[in-house]
Amino acid sequence: MLSEIQAKLLIVDDLPENLLALEALIKREDRAVFKALSADEALSLLLQHEFALAILDVQMPGMNGFELAELMRSTEKTKSIPIVFVSAAGRELNYAFKGYESGAVDFLHKPLDIHAVKSKVNVFVDLYRQRKAMKQQVEALEQSRQEQEALLKQLQATQNELEHAVRMRDDFMSIVSHEVRTPLNGLILETQLRKLHLAKDNTNAFTLDKLRAMVDRDERQIQSLIRLIEDMLDVSRIRTGKLSIRPSTFDLAQLVRNLLENFAAQISAAESTVSFSADEPVLGIWDEFRIEQVVANLLTNALRYGARKPIEVRVYVEAGHARVDVLDHGIGISAENQKRIFQQFERVSASHVVAGLGLGLFISEQIVAAHAGSISVESQEGEGSLFRICLPL
């Protein structure tokens, strides 16, 4: 309400009795009256407060009322304050005209008309309150506009995130369907071929060597399916905070050496070679299964993107941390892609046909982080990539 806005009034007169009389005339509970005995004292108050009205006596020693008014009109903070002059001089001196020239809104002659003074003060106080209320409304509208603008930006960002999530979901489902279909198609074709041989009583198709080859092919396809399912389960465990870490003491160098022996078939299929060097031993307390999972993922990527060039694997200790370096000399990773390869469902290059769900590096980073370690990449396009695992001992 307007009455809740306090109005400050300034009265300036060199006679204390005039100040007291005028204060008694215009003072109310919802107003604050400030009194000044000189122009200098008035200027000090004007710089400290915001006034709804200034009532100035014209004839004062030193700086008179007209000079004070001119100073007020030349100052940004005080130029909009309505000024009413009061004078005991006769009308023949034409003070009223000079007062209006100085920027006054009214001129009163002494002795003052009590009802006129009260009425004029009431008008200017009401005008001040209306301006103040309007200013507050404008500020409130501006604040509301800014809040709506911020909310709109937030909604837009949320919409973009949802659209990105939908795209990720669609991409993920497309990748999953492709990756699952590949080993399933192999199993289905193998099964149909065997059924065909059985229907024709072709026992020659089931010699011991051929059965071994069939079993090996089936095992590879089944392992591919298991790996896909485990990756998806790991992502679910990470999201729910249920990725289990079971630490035990083991030799990291020996773990990597054994892993490379198990990768002999994949290394041969990729037409690549892997050199290995290690400090002996590199003992630490980690989850052996999970760390093997991380190193296996880096090695798989190196074979996948290594362009059939030699791969170097190194295990060593530096600055109180165990480190595993996997260096390939393949297609490399652009600076832009380096920022996103550790995200879910991201794969190194859209220009290369690659297998997998794009979860390996995401899962690897989460596993290493759960060990209070880090995983990093250094790479340039066309010059290969160095992935480094760093684990506190």
GITAPE-V126281 format. One record per backbone hydrogen bond with DSSP energy under -1.0 kcal/mol. NH is the residue of the N-H (numbers start at 1). CO is the residue of the C=O. E is the energy in kcal/mol with one decimal. If there is no record, write none. Layout:
BEGIN
nh=NH co=CO e=E
nh=NH co=CO e=E
END
This chain:
BEGIN
nh=4 co=1 e=-1.1
nh=5 co=2 e=-1.8
nh=7 co=30 e=-1.6
nh=9 co=32 e=-3.0
nh=10 co=53 e=-2.6
nh=11 co=34 e=-2.5
nh=12 co=55 e=-2.7
nh=13 co=36 e=-2.2
nh=19 co=15 e=-1.7
nh=20 co=16 e=-2.5
nh=21 co=17 e=-2.1
nh=22 co=18 e=-2.5
nh=23 co=19 e=-2.7
nh=24 co=20 e=-2.2
nh=25 co=21 e=-1.3
nh=26 co=22 e=-1.8
nh=27 co=23 e=-2.0
nh=31 co=28 e=-1.4
nh=32 co=7 e=-2.5
nh=34 co=9 e=-3.2
nh=36 co=11 e=-2.1
nh=42 co=38 e=-1.9
nh=43 co=39 e=-2.6
nh=44 co=40 e=-1.9
nh=45 co=41 e=-1.7
nh=46 co=42 e=-2.6
nh=47 co=43 e=-1.7
nh=49 co=45 e=-1.9
nh=52 co=8 e=-3.2
nh=54 co=82 e=-2.4
nh=55 co=10 e=-3.4
nh=56 co=84 e=-2.4
nh=57 co=12 e=-1.9
nh=58 co=86 e=-2.3
nh=60 co=58 e=-1.0
nh=65 co=58 e=-2.3
nh=68 co=64 e=-2.1
nh=69 co=65 e=-2.2
nh=70 co=66 e=-2.1
nh=71 co=67 e=-2.0
nh=72 co=68 e=-2.3
nh=73 co=69 e=-2.3
nh=74 co=70 e=-1.0
nh=75 co=72 e=-1.0
nh=79 co=75 e=-1.7
nh=81 co=78 e=-1.4
nh=84 co=54 e=-2.6
nh=85 co=106 e=-2.2
nh=86 co=56 e=-2.6
nh=87 co=108 e=-1.9
nh=93 co=90 e=-1.6
nh=94 co=91 e=-1.7
nh=98 co=94 e=-1.5
nh=99 co=95 e=-2.9
nh=100 co=96 e=-2.3
nh=101 co=97 e=-1.9
nh=102 co=98 e=-1.5
nh=103 co=100 e=-1.2
nh=104 co=99 e=-2.1
nh=105 co=83 e=-3.2
nh=106 co=83 e=-1.1
nh=108 co=85 e=-3.3
nh=110 co=87 e=-2.8
nh=117 co=113 e=-2.7
nh=118 co=114 e=-2.5
nh=119 co=115 e=-2.4
nh=120 co=116 e=-2.7
nh=121 co=117 e=-2.7
nh=122 co=118 e=-2.5
nh=123 co=119 e=-2.0
nh=124 co=120 e=-2.2
nh=125 co=121 e=-2.6
nh=126 co=122 e=-2.4
nh=127 co=123 e=-2.4
nh=128 co=124 e=-2.4
nh=129 co=125 e=-2.5
nh=130 co=126 e=-2.4
nh=131 co=127 e=-2.5
nh=132 co=128 e=-2.9
nh=133 co=129 e=-2.8
nh=134 co=130 e=-2.6
nh=135 co=131 e=-2.6
nh=136 co=132 e=-2.4
nh=137 co=133 e=-2.3
nh=138 co=134 e=-2.7
nh=139 co=135 e=-2.7
nh=140 co=136 e=-2.5
nh=141 co=137 e=-2.8
nh=142 co=138 e=-2.6
nh=143 co=139 e=-2.7
nh=144 co=140 e=-2.7
nh=145 co=141 e=-2.7
nh=146 co=142 e=-2.6
nh=147 co=143 e=-2.7
nh=148 co=144 e=-2.7
nh=149 co=145 e=-2.5
nh=150 co=146 e=-2.7
nh=151 co=147 e=-2.7
nh=152 co=148 e=-2.7
nh=153 co=149 e=-2.3
nh=154 co=150 e=-2.4
nh=155 co=151 e=-3.0
nh=156 co=152 e=-2.6
nh=157 co=153 e=-2.7
nh=158 co=154 e=-2.7
nh=159 co=155 e=-2.9
nh=160 co=156 e=-2.6
nh=161 co=157 e=-2.5
nh=162 co=158 e=-2.7
nh=163 co=159 e=-2.9
nh=164 co=160 e=-2.6
nh=165 co=161 e=-2.7
nh=166 co=162 e=-2.7
nh=167 co=163 e=-2.6
nh=168 co=164 e=-2.9
nh=169 co=165 e=-2.7
nh=170 co=166 e=-2.9
nh=171 co=167 e=-3.2
nh=172 co=168 e=-3.1
nh=173 co=169 e=-3.0
nh=174 co=170 e=-2.3
nh=175 co=171 e=-2.9
nh=176 co=172 e=-3.4
nh=177 co=173 e=-2.6
nh=178 co=174 e=-2.0
nh=179 co=175 e=-3.5
nh=180 co=176 e=-3.1
nh=181 co=177 e=-1.8
nh=182 co=178 e=-1.9
nh=184 co=180 e=-1.7
nh=185 co=181 e=-3.4
nh=186 co=182 e=-1.7
nh=187 co=183 e=-2.3
nh=188 co=184 e=-3.0
nh=189 co=185 e=-2.7
nh=190 co=186 e=-2.4
nh=191 co=187 e=-2.5
nh=192 co=188 e=-2.8
nh=193 co=189 e=-2.5
nh=194 co=190 e=-2.1
nh=195 co=191 e=-2.5
nh=196 co=192 e=-2.2
nh=197 co=193 e=-2.1
nh=198 co=194 e=-2.8
nh=199 co=195 e=-2.6
nh=200 co=196 e=-1.3
nh=201 co=198 e=-1.4
nh=202 co=197 e=-3.0
nh=203 co=201 e=-1.5
nh=205 co=202 e=-1.4
nh=206 co=203 e=-1.9
nh=211 co=207 e=-2.7
nh=212 co=208 e=-2.2
nh=213 co=209 e=-2.0
nh=214 co=210 e=-2.3
nh=215 co=211 e=-2.8
nh=216 co=212 e=-2.5
nh=217 co=213 e=-2.3
nh=218 co=214 e=-2.8
nh=219 co=215 e=-2.8
nh=220 co=216 e=-2.2
nh=221 co=217 e=-2.1
nh=222 co=218 e=-2.6
nh=223 co=219 e=-2.8
nh=224 co=220 e=-2.0
nh=225 co=221 e=-2.0
nh=226 co=222 e=-2.6
nh=227 co=223 e=-2.6
nh=228 co=224 e=-2.1
nh=229 co=225 e=-2.4
nh=230 co=226 e=-2.8
nh=231 co=227 e=-2.3
nh=232 co=228 e=-2.0
nh=233 co=229 e=-2.4
nh=234 co=230 e=-2.7
nh=235 co=231 e=-2.1
nh=236 co=232 e=-1.9
nh=237 co=233 e=-2.4
nh=238 co=234 e=-2.6
nh=239 co=235 e=-2.5
nh=240 co=236 e=-1.7
nh=241 co=238 e=-1.1
nh=242 co=237 e=-3.2
nh=248 co=286 e=-2.4
nh=250 co=284 e=-1.9
nh=252 co=282 e=-3.1
nh=255 co=251 e=-2.0
nh=256 co=252 e=-2.2
nh=257 co=253 e=-2.2
nh=258 co=254 e=-2.6
nh=259 co=255 e=-2.1
nh=260 co=256 e=-2.4
nh=261 co=257 e=-1.6
nh=262 co=258 e=-2.0
nh=263 co=259 e=-1.3
nh=264 co=261 e=-1.3
nh=267 co=263 e=-2.8
nh=268 co=264 e=-2.2
nh=269 co=265 e=-2.5
nh=270 co=266 e=-1.9
nh=271 co=268 e=-1.4
nh=272 co=267 e=-2.1
nh=275 co=311 e=-2.7
nh=277 co=313 e=-2.0
nh=279 co=315 e=-2.1
nh=284 co=250 e=-1.7
nh=286 co=248 e=-1.9
nh=291 co=287 e=-2.7
nh=292 co=288 e=-2.1
nh=293 co=289 e=-1.8
nh=294 co=290 e=-1.9
nh=295 co=291 e=-2.5
nh=296 co=292 e=-2.7
nh=297 co=293 e=-1.7
nh=298 co=294 e=-2.2
nh=299 co=295 e=-2.5
nh=300 co=296 e=-2.5
nh=301 co=297 e=-2.3
nh=302 co=298 e=-2.2
nh=303 co=299 e=-2.3
nh=304 co=300 e=-2.3
nh=305 co=301 e=-2.8
nh=309 co=306 e=-1.8
nh=311 co=273 e=-2.8
nh=312 co=327 e=-2.8
nh=313 co=275 e=-2.8
nh=314 co=325 e=-2.2
nh=315 co=277 e=-2.1
nh=316 co=323 e=-2.2
nh=318 co=321 e=-2.8
nh=321 co=318 e=-1.7
nh=322 co=391 e=-3.1
nh=323 co=316 e=-3.2
nh=324 co=389 e=-2.0
nh=325 co=314 e=-2.8
nh=326 co=387 e=-2.5
nh=327 co=312 e=-3.1
nh=328 co=385 e=-2.5
nh=331 co=305 e=-1.8
nh=338 co=334 e=-2.1
nh=340 co=337 e=-1.2
nh=341 co=337 e=-1.6
nh=343 co=340 e=-2.2
nh=346 co=343 e=-1.2
nh=346 co=358 e=-1.2
nh=352 co=349 e=-1.1
nh=363 co=359 e=-2.9
nh=364 co=360 e=-2.5
nh=365 co=361 e=-2.7
nh=366 co=362 e=-1.9
nh=367 co=363 e=-2.4
nh=368 co=364 e=-2.6
nh=369 co=365 e=-2.5
nh=370 co=366 e=-1.8
nh=372 co=369 e=-2.0
nh=373 co=368 e=-2.5
nh=374 co=390 e=-2.2
nh=376 co=388 e=-2.2
nh=378 co=386 e=-2.2
nh=380 co=384 e=-1.3
nh=382 co=331 e=-3.3
nh=383 co=380 e=-2.3
nh=386 co=378 e=-2.9
nh=387 co=326 e=-2.4
nh=388 co=376 e=-2.3
nh=389 co=324 e=-2.6
nh=390 co=374 e=-2.9
nh=391 co=322 e=-3.0
nh=393 co=320 e=-1.4
END
